Amino acid sequence: MGSAQYYMSEINDRLETLTKSVDRIGDFQKREFKSHIRSLVAHVWKVSQFRSEIMEDDIQRNNTLLKLDHLEMRATDLLEQVNTEIEDITQQNHEPKYEDYQERISELAILRDYQAALLAVLGEIAELTYLLGRGSVSAERSRVLLGTYVGQSEQARAHLGEWHNCQVERLHIDLEQERRSKAGMDAVIAFVPSLIDGKFKYRQLGQGLAHEIGTQTNSVIESRGEVKEAYDEDVEIIIKDGKYFYLHESPASVAKHASGPPATNRNPPSASKKRVLWWQHPDDRSDMG
C-alpha cells in the first residue's frame, strides 16, 4: 500500500518490540495484570499484522475500527489502575522506614514499566484507528484519549517525583555518592569511628538504587503525542521491474529487495517515478512489508 501501509509496517515493528519489553517486566505478584497487558498488545499486533487484508474489505475494516475502540477502552482502564496505584503509594507512605522505602521503589518501578507499555499501546491504537479510518476519522479524534492519558500519567509521575524528593531529604540519601547517613543505633555506634574517617557515617545504597530513584523522579513521558497524518502526505515511490519501492526506505533496505540501483537513486535506468497518495499492488504485498 501507500503512505498508510508504510506507517502500519512501522506500527508492527514497534508492537513486536513492546511485547518483548512487557515480557521482561519481573512482576511475579501481579501476573494476572501482566497477562491483561500482554493480551492487549497481542490483539493490537494482530490488527497490524493483517492490515493489508483488513484494508481491502470495508466490512472487516469497520469491524476492526469497532474492535480498536474496545481495545482502547481496555487500555485506558488498565492505565487508570496503574496511575491510581502510583498515587496511592505516594499518598499512603508519607514517612516510610528506609527498608519500606526500598520496597516501594521496587513496586513503583514495575508500575512505571506498565504505565509506559500501556501508553505505547494507546499510541499504536490511535495510529491504527486513523489509518484504518482512511480519512473518515481525523487524526485529532484518534489521539484525543492518548493526549488525556499522557497528561494524567505525567501528573502521577510529577507527584511521584515530589514524593521521592521528600524521602531522599528525610532519609539523608546522597544520590551522587550513592550512600545514606546512618541513623539510630547505627549512627551512635559509628560516631567515634567517624571522627577518624567520615566514611563510617554512611551506608552504601543497594546496587542500582540511586539510578532507579533518579529515573522515577523524572516525570517526562516518552510517548508520541501526535499521529502521523498519512492521508495528508504524498509518498514518492520508484517502480522498477514491476515492483514498487518507497523512498521512505533506506538504500540498504531497498537493495535487499531489488537487484539494481537503490531507491534513493532518483534516476535509475529502466525505472519510472510517481507521486501517489494511495495505491495498492495486489501481487506484491511481500515487498511492501
C-alpha positions, 0 to 999 in steps of 0.5 A: 500500500501507500503512505498508510501501509508504510506507517502500519509496517512501522506500527508492527515493528514497534508492537513486536518490540513492546511485547518483548519489553512487557515480557521482561517486566519481573512482576511475579505478584501481579501476573494476572495484570501482566497477562491483561497487558500482554493480551492487549498488545497481542490483539493490537499486533494482530490488527497490524499484522493483517492490515493489508487484508483488513484494508481491502474489505470495508466490512472487516475494516469497520469491524476492526475500527469497532474492535480498536475502540474496545481495545482502547477502552481496555487500555485506558482502564488498565492505565487508570489502575496503574496511575491510581496505584502510583498515587496511592503509594505516594499518598499512603507512605508519607514517612516510610522506614528506609527498608519500606522505602526500598520496597516501594521503589521496587513496586513503583518501578514495575508500575512505571514499566506498565504505565509506559507499555500501556501508553505505547499501546494507546499510541499504536491504537490511535495510529491504527484507528486513523489509518484504518479510518482512511480519512473518515476519522481525523487524526485529532479524534484518534489521539484525543484519549492518548493526549488525556492519558499522557497528561494524567500519567505525567501528573502521577509521575510529577507527584511521584517525583515530589514524593521521592524528593521528600524521602531522599531529604528525610532519609539523608540519601546522597544520590551522587555518592550513592550512600545514606547517613546512618541513623539510630543505633547505627549512627551512635555506634559509628560516631567515634569511628567517624571522627577518624574517617567520615566514611563510617557515617554512611551506608552504601545504597543497594546496587542500582538504587540511586539510578532507579530513584533518579529515573522515577523522579523524572516525570517526562513521558516518552510517548508520541503525542501526535499521529502521523497524518498519512492521508495528508502526505504524498509518498514518492515511490520508484517502480522498477521491474514491476515492483514498487519501492518507497523512498521512505526506505533506506538504500540498504533496505531497498537493495535487499529487495531489488537487484539494481540501483537503490531507491534513493537513486532518483534516476535509475535506468529502466525505472519510472517515478510517481507521486501517489497518495494511495495505491495498492499492488495486489501481487506484491504485498511481500515487498511492501512489508 
